[in-house]
Amino acid sequence: MSSTKPKVIGRSELVDLPEWDFQELEAKVDTGAYTSSLHCHHIEPFEKEGQKWVRFYLLDPDHEAYNDQMLEMPLSDQRKVKSSNGVSQLRYFVKTSIRMFERNYSIELSLADRSAMKYPLLLGRKFLTKRHFLVDVTQTNLSLSKKTR
């Protein structure tokens, strides 16, 4: 049993992705999903100095927070993921940080087209368990700072 006291988060949260300068991105907390997923478009793997990398645009032009910024990241993994509709697809994974409760946490994200989904970011069970979060489905945005943003 871990000595770390669990933090309670709501069914949805506004989170920051500090490495990419994104603030208050809407995230759905999904205990039914194993991996966390981020909405991207034009996802393209490539090699850089003999290493596997991926380039992508965060969100898409229809999203209000879209800033037309192309990101390039080392590929942390690529594997098949079964979506909520039961279809398996090969996805690329990157590691970054996510800011919640005024603290940065490391997170692995699969890059996916989530344009048909309400939330551009999905926080899955792997992240929630590793970080000792408990989910209160009656609440939202518990991780926001008490200070005015």
C-alpha positions as CSV (number, residue, x, y, z in Angstrom):
1,M,0.0,0.0,0.0
2,S,1.3,3.4,-1.0
3,S,1.9,6.1,1.7
4,T,0.9,8.7,-0.9
5,K,-2.5,10.2,-0.1
6,P,-4.7,10.1,-3.2
7,K,-5.8,13.4,-4.8
8,V,-9.4,13.6,-5.8
9,I,-10.1,14.8,-9.4
10,G,-13.4,15.4,-11.1
11,R,-15.0,13.7,-14.2
12,S,-13.4,16.4,-16.3
13,E,-10.5,18.8,-15.6
14,L,-8.8,21.8,-17.1
15,V,-5.1,21.0,-17.4
16,D,-2.0,22.6,-18.7
17,L,0.6,21.0,-21.0
18,P,3.5,23.3,-20.0
19,E,6.1,21.9,-22.5
20,W,3.9,22.9,-25.3
21,D,2.6,26.2,-23.8
22,F,-1.0,25.0,-23.7
23,Q,-3.2,26.2,-20.7
24,E,-6.6,25.0,-19.6
25,L,-7.1,22.2,-22.1
26,E,-10.3,20.3,-21.4
27,A,-9.6,16.7,-20.3
28,K,-12.1,13.9,-19.8
29,V,-11.2,11.6,-16.9
30,D,-11.9,8.0,-18.2
31,T,-11.3,5.1,-15.9
32,G,-12.5,2.8,-18.6
33,A,-9.6,3.7,-20.9
34,Y,-6.2,2.3,-20.2
35,T,-4.1,4.8,-22.0
36,S,-4.3,8.6,-22.2
37,S,-5.0,10.1,-25.6
38,L,-4.5,13.6,-27.1
39,H,-6.3,15.0,-30.1
40,C,-3.8,15.8,-32.9
41,H,-3.8,16.0,-36.7
42,H,-1.2,15.4,-39.5
43,I,0.6,12.8,-37.3
44,E,3.8,11.8,-39.1
45,P,6.6,9.5,-37.9
46,F,10.2,10.3,-39.1
47,E,13.8,9.6,-38.2
48,K,16.1,12.1,-36.7
49,E,19.7,11.2,-36.0
50,G,18.9,7.5,-36.2
51,Q,16.0,7.8,-33.6
52,K,12.3,7.4,-34.2
53,W,10.4,10.7,-33.8
54,V,6.9,12.0,-34.6
55,R,5.7,15.4,-35.8
56,F,2.1,16.5,-35.3
57,Y,-0.2,19.5,-34.8
58,L,-1.9,19.7,-31.5
59,L,-5.7,19.9,-31.8
60,D,-7.0,21.0,-35.3
61,P,-8.0,24.2,-37.0
62,D,-11.6,23.9,-35.8
63,H,-10.7,23.9,-32.1
64,E,-10.8,27.2,-30.3
65,A,-7.3,26.7,-28.7
66,Y,-5.6,25.7,-32.0
67,N,-2.4,27.7,-32.6
68,D,-1.0,26.1,-35.8
69,Q,2.1,24.9,-33.9
70,M,3.8,21.9,-35.3
71,L,5.5,19.8,-32.6
72,E,8.3,17.3,-33.0
73,M,8.9,14.7,-30.2
74,P,10.9,11.5,-29.8
75,L,8.6,8.6,-30.2
76,S,8.2,6.8,-26.8
77,D,6.3,3.8,-28.3
78,Q,4.0,2.7,-31.0
79,R,1.4,0.0,-30.4
80,K,-2.1,-1.1,-31.2
81,V,-4.9,0.6,-29.2
82,K,-8.5,-0.5,-29.2
83,S,-10.8,2.5,-29.4
84,S,-14.1,2.9,-27.6
85,N,-15.9,1.6,-30.7
86,G,-13.8,-1.6,-30.6
87,V,-11.6,-0.9,-33.6
88,S,-7.8,-1.4,-33.1
89,Q,-5.4,1.0,-34.7
90,L,-1.7,1.6,-34.5
91,R,-0.9,4.7,-32.5
92,Y,2.2,6.7,-31.8
93,F,3.0,7.6,-28.1
94,V,5.0,10.6,-26.7
95,K,6.0,11.5,-23.2
96,T,5.4,15.0,-21.9
97,S,4.3,16.7,-18.7
98,I,0.8,17.7,-17.5
99,R,0.1,20.3,-14.9
100,M,-2.5,19.7,-12.2
101,F,-2.8,20.8,-8.6
102,E,0.0,23.3,-9.2
103,R,2.4,20.3,-9.9
104,N,3.8,18.8,-13.1
105,Y,3.3,15.1,-13.7
106,S,4.9,13.0,-16.4
107,I,2.4,11.4,-18.8
108,E,2.5,9.2,-21.9
109,L,0.0,10.2,-24.5
110,S,-1.2,8.4,-27.6
111,L,-1.7,10.7,-30.5
112,A,-5.1,10.3,-32.1
113,D,-7.8,12.0,-34.1
114,R,-10.3,12.9,-31.4
115,S,-12.1,15.5,-33.5
116,A,-15.5,13.6,-33.1
117,M,-15.0,13.7,-29.3
118,K,-16.1,16.5,-26.9
119,Y,-12.8,16.5,-25.1
120,P,-9.4,16.8,-26.8
121,L,-7.6,15.1,-24.0
122,L,-8.5,11.8,-22.3
123,L,-6.8,10.8,-19.1
124,G,-6.8,7.1,-18.8
125,R,-6.5,4.5,-16.0
126,K,-2.7,4.0,-16.4
127,F,-2.0,7.7,-15.6
128,L,-4.7,7.9,-12.8
129,T,-3.4,4.8,-11.0
130,K,0.3,5.7,-11.3
131,R,-0.4,9.2,-9.9
132,H,-2.8,8.0,-7.1
133,F,-5.8,10.0,-8.3
134,L,-9.3,9.1,-7.2
135,V,-12.2,10.2,-9.4
136,D,-15.3,11.9,-8.0
137,V,-17.8,11.8,-10.9
138,T,-20.0,14.5,-9.3
139,Q,-17.3,17.1,-9.5
140,T,-15.3,18.9,-12.3
141,N,-12.1,21.0,-12.4
142,L,-10.9,20.1,-8.9
143,S,-7.2,20.3,-10.0
144,L,-7.4,24.0,-10.8
145,S,-5.3,26.3,-8.7
146,K,-7.2,28.2,-6.0
147,K,-5.5,31.3,-7.3
148,T,-7.0,33.3,-10.1
149,R,-5.5,32.1,-13.4
